Amino acid sequence: MQTALLDHWKSLPLDKYDGTTDPDEHVDVFLTQVTLSTNDDAALCRIFPTSLKGRALSWFTRLPANSIDSFSTLASQFTIQFATSRPHQLTSLALISIQKQPIQVGILDAQLTYLGTVLSEQEKTAIGQVILDNRDLFAWHPSDMPGIDPDFLCHKLSISREARPIAQRHEEKTAFITETANYCYRVMPFGLKNAGATYQRLMNKIFQDQIGRCLEVYVDDMVVKSEDVSAHMCDLAEVFRALRQHRMRLNPEKCVFGVSGGKFLGFMLSSRGIEANPDKCQAILEMKSPSTLKEECEESFQQFKQRLSSPPVLSKPFANSDMIAYLAVSSHSVSAVLIQENQEGQQPVYFTSRTLQDAERRYQLIEKVALALVYTARRLRQYFQSHRVVVRTDCPIEKVLRKPELAGRMMVWSVELSEFDISFEPRGPIKSQHLADFVNELTPSGSFEDES
């Protein structure tokens, strides 16, 4: 196809495609720019290579002569050639059932554990070598588990028919304390007391240097978290050393190494943050629409189901970026939402809510707003310590907290907040304020409840 470029043609104001990003997106952007000047099919074919570079341009120059008869043919071959460069987002189903493949760790064929399938060969080799070097930490047979010397203690547990549901009114009496929260049993073997609390204290003691930095532990569930593969090697080796020092063993059937997402304590975790849990969304996703719904109601219901299953809900915070706080108060509760702004817009990071006690419900509006900020700073202290926090509100809380003649609780709150880098701005457009209002509406009324 032979044609000359337009006399008045200027270079396209878009990034040249190098074969590493989505080809469909590049074609859409190209057509949007070019069709402002011409719709001629031959001209589109002549102009298209000016938007390419690198291996994409090399592919175009190697096309056989007379192999392109229209721009649609060119676009089709182009997208097929670079189809592997499209971003592939994991579905909720893929996250919930982690893809894994076995890796032989021990000498026998049956001594296997699992690796994630999304790793490159180099990463699989590196993680596999760390696991092989520490294969003595895996209990391949019940006899491999270290136990208590019978000469030291003899005990007998009868659990054949003794695992009984706990009466709801007695659940709080079986609670055990961790550093992050209190947990209650719903079902437990009769006569087995404080096992969860004792084991949690053991885990906190063994991994006191790793918890919060590269490891999260809840009883016997452990997650080693790292920014990249090289750091993950060091973190795994550090955890393995702690396990060996305290004579602990891992169950190879329950271990998966080198994965980028999965379930932990009922939450879906990935590199993008905390996402929607398909288990909890499935009931609504499978719900049939009532036959009496109007067309606009049906459309809203389908959009609701789509948004409910679309991760992420919360995103992880970015370093060296301001944290923006929106506050909301009502007659019975206070709430706050922390967000960060990036090229994709405002991304929610965390939220808090609290039911007001009887005396607090009689606070003035300015005091309730201050209480919402103080409560959020207490609950999310790590975020307030590591980020500059910008509070967007139309309430004159800044002027009140900085008055020298403050007294009572407002003075105490002002001193407490002074240790953080907090600034105040007018709220302006609503934006994420509706999230804080929404959380506030969902906070139940009644006695004090600490929710986040």
Secondary structure, 3 states (H helix, E strand, C coil): CCCCCCCCCCCCCCCCECCCCCHHHHHHHHHHHHCCCCCCHHHHHHHHHHHECHHHHHHHHCCCCCCCCCHHHHHHHHHHHCHHHCCCCCCHHHHHCCCEEEEECCCCCCCEEEEECCCCHHHHHHHHHHHHHCHHHECCCHHHCCCCCCCCCCCCCCCCCCEEECCHHHHHHHCEECCCCEECCCEEECCCCCHHHHHHHHHHHHCCCCECCCEEEECCEEEECCCCHHHHHHHHHHHHHHHHHCCCCECHHHCEECCCEEEECCEEEECCEEECCHHHHHHHHCCCCCCCCCHHHHHHHHHHHHHHCCCCCEECCCCCCCEEEEEEECCCEEEEEEEEEECCEEEEEEEEEEECCCCHHHCCHHHHHHHHHHHHHHHCHHHHHHCCEEEECCCCHHHHHCCCCCCCHHHHHHHHHCCCCEEEECCCCCCCHHHHHHHHHHCCCCCCCEEC
